[in-house]
């Protein structure tokens, strides 16, 4: 996880998160649990930055070899 400035965006910070993927090296792992950890860690980091709001878009949707369904 990395935190950067938001540049010209209205936000103060951008939190960059790496989540699980569905490639052979991670198959068999509990993907829902890993995604839950990534999400919880993002929320914790936003709280530690004093964020009053947080947007988490459709992270990993159709990416990292996960099905779009």
N, C-alpha and C positions, 0 to 999 in steps of 0.2 A: 504494500500500500504506500502511496505517495500523496502528499498534499502540495498543491501549487497554487499560485495566485490565479484568479479567474480572468486576468487580462482585462479586456474591455467589456466582459460580460457583467451583468448586474450583480452576480454573486461575488462573495468575498474570496471563496476558496473552491477549488476543484479537488475532489478526492478520487484518485485513480486506483481502481481495484482489479486485481487479477483473481479470477474465479476458476472453478473446476472446468475440465473439458471432458469430452467423451471419446478421446483417442485411446488406442489400445493400452498405453501405459497407465491409464487411470480407470480402465474398465474394471468392474468388480468392487470399486470403492463406492461408498454411499454418497452419490452425487447430491442428493437433497440435503444431506447433513453438511457437506462441504459448502454448498451454496448458502445454507443457513449461517454458517460461520462467517462467510464473506460478507453477508448482509449485516449480521450483528456487529462485526468489527467496523463496518462503515458507519453504522449508527453510533457506536461508542466513540469513534474518532470525531464525528460531527459534534457530539456532545462535548468532547474535550476541547474543541475549538470554540465553543460557545454559540454554535449555530442555533438560530431560532426556527429554522425550517430546513427541510432536506428533500431533494428530489432524487429518486432512484429510478431511472428509466428502465426499459425492458432489457436489463443486463443479460448478456449471453444468449439472447433470443435469436435462434437461427445461426449462431456463431459457435465456434469451438466444437463443431461437429454435433451439437445438440439438434434434435429434430425440431422443426418449426411447429410441430403439432404438440 
